[in-house]
Amino acid sequence: MGSGRIIFLNGTSSSGKSSIARELLEILDDGVFFHLAVDSFNAMRSRRSLGEEELDAALRRTRMGFHRSVAAMAEVGNDIVVDHVLSEPWRLLDCLAVLPPEDVLFVGVHCPLDELVRRELSRGDRPPGLAARQYAVVHAHGDYDMECDTSTASPRACAQRIKELLPHRPRPAAFTRLRRRYMGGG
């Protein structure tokens, strides 16, 4: 049994990752894809009030578990669309450590800050300023297999570009290049 493919969408909150993921599930026709979103994992947590330190520890464990869940699903042959926010350097490093780098198509999902703020306010389900806090750090590593801007392309158009690139992924993949840069391995 071979490893599944991983389409990894990284961008700030409200950048359009979930919309692209939904479109990908509609148009990808060469396998069975699962959309795994870090927000869905966060939503599974009990709602009791936690202190700041306890919440930080729980969120770190949640994200580490999320990364390993993606890896486990792919390891048994499932194709995955990952929807994540790599807003802390350790998150990228953990993903580089646990995901098979050549199976990952790493996609940067961009959107200008003023549009992110507008989307965040219109959604009303995010803390104000979340996207602005993430904006400078989410793409700091600077290496993707492809990038899209959801202020100039629709989620469907972004998904179509991803679908077209998937069978022709760059080699070495961005995850392989990043792993070499940060971890010295291939």
Disulfide bonds with the S-S distance in Angstrom:
none
